[in-house]
Amino acid sequence: MAADSRPPPRCPVCRRRASEENRPFCSPRCAQVDLGRWLTGGYAIPGEAEDAQRIDEDDA
């Protein structure tokens, strides 16, 4: 079987080469940065927010 010719994976935060023990990140620091972005809403699907009152009415 031929050797894998794909480039090594890169850290999604800093773009350095990912390490095996922290994959897909290069370090624990980049993993924490990514988690912080998730927890503070740094990653979101673009679009208009729904009206909270309308959501409550749908649940009733």
N, CA, C and O atoms as a Tinker XYZ file with bonds, in Angstrom:
   240  protein
     1  N      0.836000   -1.174000    0.000000    73     2
     2  CA     0.000000    0.000000    0.000000    64     1     3
     3  C      0.889000    1.249000    0.000000    63     2     4     5
     4  O      1.911000    1.278000    0.686000    81     3
     5  N      0.520000    2.248000   -0.740000    73     3     6
     6  CA     1.322000    3.468000   -0.870000    64     5     7
     7  C      1.235000    4.308000    0.402000    63     6     8     9
     8  O      0.229000    4.279000    1.111000    81     7
     9  N      2.284000    5.043000    0.675000    73     7    10
    10  CA     2.294000    5.932000    1.836000    64     9    11
    11  C      1.278000    7.052000    1.637000    63    10    12    13
    12  O      1.011000    7.477000    0.513000    81    11
    13  N      0.725000    7.513000    2.735000    73    11    14
    14  CA    -0.260000    8.598000    2.684000    64    13    15
    15  C      0.430000    9.874000    2.206000    63    14    16    17
    16  O      1.405000   10.317000    2.814000    81    15
    17  N     -0.069000   10.463000    1.126000    73    15    18
    18  CA     0.575000   11.643000    0.550000    64    17    19
    19  C     -0.110000   12.946000    0.957000    63    18    20    21
    20  O      0.258000   14.015000    0.470000    81    19
    21  N     -1.102000   12.867000    1.846000    73    19    22
    22  CA    -1.764000   14.096000    2.298000    64    21    23
    23  C     -0.832000   14.898000    3.205000    63    22    24    25
    24  O     -0.002000   14.319000    3.905000    81    23
    25  N     -0.961000   16.214000    3.197000    73    23    26
    26  CA    -0.135000   17.019000    4.101000    64    25    27
    27  C     -0.559000   16.769000    5.549000    63    26    28    29
    28  O     -1.706000   16.398000    5.798000    81    27
    29  N      0.345000   16.967000    6.501000    73    27    30
    30  CA    -0.015000   16.743000    7.902000    64    29    31
    31  C     -1.129000   17.703000    8.329000    63    30    32    33
    32  O     -1.202000   18.823000    7.824000    81    31
    33  N     -1.992000   17.281000    9.248000    73    31    34
    34  CA    -3.080000   18.162000    9.686000    64    33    35
    35  C     -2.542000   19.404000   10.386000    63    34    36    37
    36  O     -1.490000   19.364000   11.024000    81    35
    37  N     -3.265000   20.489000   10.258000    73    35    38
    38  CA    -2.871000   21.759000   10.863000    64    37    39
    39  C     -3.841000   22.139000   11.974000    63    38    40    41
    40  O     -5.029000   21.822000   11.910000    81    39
    41  N     -3.331000   22.812000   12.980000    73    39    42
    42  CA    -4.136000   23.299000   14.096000    64    41    43
    43  C     -5.133000   24.327000   13.564000    63    42    44    45
    44  O     -4.731000   25.247000   12.852000    81    43
    45  N     -6.429000   24.197000   13.891000    73    43    46
    46  CA    -7.418000   25.152000   13.382000    64    45    47
    47  C     -7.293000   26.549000   13.998000    63    46    48    49
    48  O     -7.868000   27.504000   13.475000    81    47
    49  N     -6.554000   26.678000   15.096000    73    47    50
    50  CA    -6.406000   27.974000   15.760000    64    49    51
    51  C     -5.204000   28.739000   15.219000    63    50    52    53
    52  O     -5.342000   29.889000   14.802000    81    51
    53  N     -4.027000   28.116000   15.219000    73    51    54
    54  CA    -2.799000   28.840000   14.844000    64    53    55
    55  C     -2.161000   28.333000   13.551000    63    54    56    57
    56  O     -1.189000   28.919000   13.073000    81    55
    57  N     -2.684000   27.270000   12.990000    73    55    58
    58  CA    -2.233000   26.680000   11.720000    64    57    59
    59  C     -0.878000   25.975000   11.812000    63    58    60    61
    60  O     -0.327000   25.596000   10.779000    81    59
    61  N     -0.319000   25.783000   13.022000    73    59    62
    62  CA     0.899000   24.979000   13.155000    64    61    63
    63  C      0.538000   23.506000   12.994000    63    62    64    65
    64  O     -0.641000   23.149000   12.992000    81    63
    65  N      1.521000   22.675000   12.862000    73    63    66
    66  CA     1.290000   21.235000   12.710000    64    65    67
    67  C      0.636000   20.678000   13.980000    63    66    68    69
    68  O      1.106000   20.943000   15.086000    81    67
    69  N     -0.434000   19.917000   13.824000    73    67    70
    70  CA    -1.143000   19.320000   14.960000    64    69    71
    71  C     -0.279000   18.238000   15.595000    63    70    72    73
    72  O      0.450000   17.527000   14.903000    81    71
    73  N     -0.367000   18.120000   16.913000    73    71    74
    74  CA     0.375000   17.072000   17.606000    64    73    75
    75  C     -0.548000   15.889000   17.864000    63    74    76    77
    76  O     -1.762000   16.057000   17.979000    81    75
    77  N      0.019000   14.708000   17.953000    73    75    78
    78  CA    -0.785000   13.501000   18.168000    64    77    79
    79  C     -1.541000   13.559000   19.489000    63    78    80    81
    80  O     -2.710000   13.176000   19.543000    81    79
    81  N     -0.902000   14.029000   20.553000    73    79    82
    82  CA    -1.544000   14.025000   21.870000    64    81    83
    83  C     -2.606000   15.112000   22.036000    63    82    84    85
    84  O     -3.433000   15.019000   22.943000    81    83
    85  N     -2.604000   16.134000   21.188000    73    83    86
    86  CA    -3.589000   17.223000   21.288000    64    85    87
    87  C     -4.447000   17.349000   20.043000    63    86    88    89
    88  O     -5.138000   18.354000   19.875000    81    87
    89  N     -4.422000   16.382000   19.191000    73    87    90
    90  CA    -5.110000   16.426000   17.913000    64    89    91
    91  C     -6.566000   16.810000   18.068000    63    90    92    93
    92  O     -7.223000   16.241000   18.939000    81    91
    93  N     -7.122000   17.723000   17.302000    73    91    94
    94  CA    -6.585000   18.318000   16.086000    64    93    95
    95  C     -5.781000   19.588000   16.340000    63    94    96    97
    96  O     -5.450000   20.309000   15.398000    81    95
    97  N     -5.466000   19.867000   17.591000    73    95    98
    98  CA    -4.732000   21.089000   17.937000    64    97    99
    99  C     -3.245000   20.800000   18.074000    63    98   100   101
   100  O     -2.822000   19.645000   18.107000    81    99
   101  N     -2.457000   21.873000   18.152000    73    99   102
   102  CA    -1.014000   21.693000   18.298000    64   101   103
   103  C     -0.599000   21.665000   19.761000    63   102   104   105
   104  O      0.476000   21.166000   20.094000    81   103
   105  N     -1.453000   22.202000   20.644000    73   103   106
   106  CA    -1.098000   22.299000   22.055000    64   105   107
   107  C     -2.363000   22.413000   22.905000    63   106   108   109
   108  O     -3.437000   22.711000   22.384000    81   107
   109  N     -2.237000   22.175000   24.214000    73   107   110
   110  CA    -3.388000   22.381000   25.100000    64   109   111
   111  C     -3.878000   23.834000   25.071000    63   110   112   113
   112  O     -5.073000   24.092000   25.218000    81   111
   113  N     -2.957000   24.776000   24.882000    73   111   114
   114  CA    -3.356000   26.180000   24.828000    64   113   115
   115  C     -4.328000   26.439000   23.679000    63   114   116   117
   116  O     -5.351000   27.096000   23.872000    81   115
   117  N     -4.022000   25.931000   22.492000    73   115   118
   118  CA    -4.912000   26.139000   21.348000    64   117   119
   119  C     -6.252000   25.445000   21.568000    63   118   120   121
   120  O     -7.286000   25.949000   21.129000    81   119
   121  N     -6.248000   24.298000   22.241000    73   119   122
   122  CA    -7.507000   23.620000   22.564000    64   121   123
   123  C     -8.350000   24.497000   23.485000    63   122   124   125
   124  O     -9.566000   24.577000   23.313000    81   123
   125  N     -7.724000   25.156000   24.461000    73   123   126
   126  CA    -8.445000   26.037000   25.378000    64   125   127
   127  C     -8.953000   27.290000   24.667000    63   126   128   129
   128  O    -10.055000   27.758000   24.953000    81   127
   129  N     -8.171000   27.829000   23.755000    73   127   130
   130  CA    -8.607000   28.990000   22.968000    64   129   131
   131  C     -9.852000   28.627000   22.172000    63   130   132   133
   132  O    -10.806000   29.403000   22.126000    81   131
   133  N     -9.850000   27.460000   21.548000    73   131   134
   134  CA   -10.994000   27.008000   20.762000    64   133   135
   135  C    -12.223000   26.814000   21.651000    63   134   136   137
   136  O    -13.322000   27.228000   21.282000    81   135
   137  N    -12.048000   26.193000   22.810000    73   135   138
   138  CA   -13.161000   26.004000   23.740000    64   137   139
   139  C    -13.724000   27.352000   24.175000    63   138   140   141
   140  O    -14.942000   27.521000   24.244000    81   139
   141  N    -12.854000   28.306000   24.468000    73   139   142
   142  CA   -13.305000   29.643000   24.844000    64   141   143
   143  C    -14.126000   30.301000   23.749000    63   142   144   145
   144  O    -15.109000   30.985000   24.032000    81   143
   145  N    -13.735000   30.100000   22.518000    73   143   146
   146  CA   -14.506000   30.667000   21.399000    64   145   147
   147  C    -15.897000   30.054000   21.332000    63   146   148   149
   148  O    -16.873000   30.760000   21.078000    81   147
   149  N    -15.997000   28.743000   21.559000    73   147   150
   150  CA   -17.315000   28.093000   21.561000    64   149   151
   151  C    -18.173000   28.639000   22.697000    63   150   152   153
   152  O    -19.347000   28.951000   22.495000    81   151
   153  N    -17.593000   28.754000   23.888000    73   151   154
   154  CA   -18.364000   29.158000   25.067000    64   153   155
   155  C    -18.800000   30.616000   25.043000    63   154   156   157
   156  O    -19.800000   30.969000   25.669000    81   155
   157  N    -18.076000   31.460000   24.339000    73   155   158
   158  CA   -18.437000   32.881000   24.275000    64   157   159
   159  C    -19.191000   33.249000   23.008000    63   158   160   161
   160  O    -19.450000   34.427000   22.762000    81   159
   161  N    -19.545000   32.262000   22.206000    73   159   162
   162  CA   -20.305000   32.535000   20.990000    64   161   163
   163  C    -19.455000   32.973000   19.820000    63   162   164   165
   164  O    -19.971000   33.551000   18.863000    81   163
   165  N    -18.169000   32.711000   19.879000    73   163   166
   166  CA   -17.282000   33.073000   18.782000    64   165   167
   167  C    -17.574000   32.315000   17.500000    63   166   168   169
   168  O    -17.295000   32.792000   16.400000    81   167
   169  N    -18.136000   31.135000   17.659000    73   167   170
   170  CA   -18.552000   30.338000   16.508000    64   169   171
   171  C    -20.072000   30.357000   16.485000    63   170   172   173
   172  O    -20.715000   29.935000   17.447000    81   171
   173  N    -20.639000   30.834000   15.414000    73   171   174
   174  CA   -22.094000   30.902000   15.300000    64   173   175
   175  C    -22.490000   30.781000   13.838000    63   174   176   177
   176  O    -21.722000   31.119000   12.937000    81   175
   177  N    -23.683000   30.299000   13.626000    73   175   178
   178  CA   -24.225000   30.217000   12.278000    64   177   179
   179  C    -24.795000   31.582000   11.940000    63   178   180   181
   180  O    -25.641000   32.086000   12.678000    81   179
   181  N    -24.357000   32.200000   10.843000    73   179   182
   182  CA   -24.866000   33.526000   10.508000    64   181   183
   183  C    -26.350000   33.477000   10.163000    63   182   184   185
   184  O    -26.840000   32.516000    9.570000    81   183
   185  N    -27.037000   34.520000   10.545000    73   183   186
   186  CA   -28.461000   34.621000   10.243000    64   185   187
   187  C    -29.140000   35.494000   11.275000    63   186   188   189
   188  O    -28.527000   35.918000   12.254000    81   187
   189  N    -30.397000   35.751000   11.045000    73   187   190
   190  CA   -31.149000   36.584000   11.969000    64   189   191
   191  C    -31.587000   35.762000   13.172000    63   190   192   193
   192  O    -32.010000   34.615000   13.028000    81   191
   193  N    -31.486000   36.349000   14.351000    73   191   194
   194  CA   -31.940000   35.686000   15.566000    64   193   195
   195  C    -33.463000   35.675000   15.591000    63   194   196   197
   196  O    -34.108000   36.640000   15.182000    81   195
   197  N    -34.030000   34.576000   16.075000    73   195   198
   198  CA   -35.478000   34.500000   16.175000    64   197   199
   199  C    -35.939000   35.288000   17.393000    63   198   200   201
   200  O    -35.208000   35.435000   18.371000    81   199
   201  N    -37.139000   35.780000   17.314000    73   199   202
   202  CA   -37.726000   36.521000   18.414000    64   201   203
   203  C    -38.015000   35.552000   19.565000    63   202   204   205
   204  O    -38.685000   34.539000   19.362000    81   203
   205  N    -37.519000   35.851000   20.770000    73   203   206
   206  CA   -37.698000   34.968000   21.921000    64   205   207
   207  C    -39.176000   34.766000   22.246000    63   206   208   209
   208  O    -39.571000   33.668000   22.637000    81   207
   209  N    -39.996000   35.799000   22.094000    73   207   210
   210  CA   -41.422000   35.670000   22.390000    64   209   211
   211  C    -42.063000   34.673000   21.418000    63   210   212   213
   212  O    -42.898000   33.865000   21.825000    81   211
   213  N    -41.693000   34.722000   20.184000    73   211   214
   214  CA   -42.246000   33.799000   19.189000    64   213   215
   215  C    -41.875000   32.355000   19.523000    63   214   216   217
   216  O    -42.689000   31.449000   19.344000    81   215
   217  N    -40.667000   32.140000   19.999000    73   215   218
   218  CA   -40.239000   30.798000   20.375000    64   217   219
   219  C    -41.078000   30.305000   21.547000    63   218   220   221
   220  O    -41.513000   29.153000   21.554000    81   219
   221  N    -41.313000   31.179000   22.557000    73   219   222
   222  CA   -42.132000   30.800000   23.709000    64   221   223
   223  C    -43.552000   30.454000   23.286000    63   222   224   225
   224  O    -44.134000   29.507000   23.815000    81   223
   225  N    -44.118000   31.190000   22.357000    73   223   226
   226  CA   -45.477000   30.923000   21.888000    64   225   227
   227  C    -45.553000   29.583000   21.169000    63   226   228   229
   228  O    -46.560000   28.882000   21.273000    81   227
   229  N    -44.509000   29.224000   20.449000    73   227   230
   230  CA   -44.490000   27.943000   19.747000    64   229   231
   231  C    -44.465000   26.772000   20.722000    63   230   232   233
   232  O    -45.006000   25.707000   20.423000    81   231
   233  N    -43.840000   26.959000   21.890000    73   231   234
   234  CA   -43.753000   25.889000   22.883000    64   233   235
   235  C    -45.057000   25.700000   23.644000    63   234   236   237
   236  O    -45.288000   24.630000   24.207000    81   235
   237  N    -45.908000   26.712000   23.672000    73   235   238
   238  CA   -47.152000   26.641000   24.463000    64   237   239
   239  C    -48.221000   25.844000   23.771000    63   238   240
   240  O    -49.320000   25.692000   24.304000    81   239
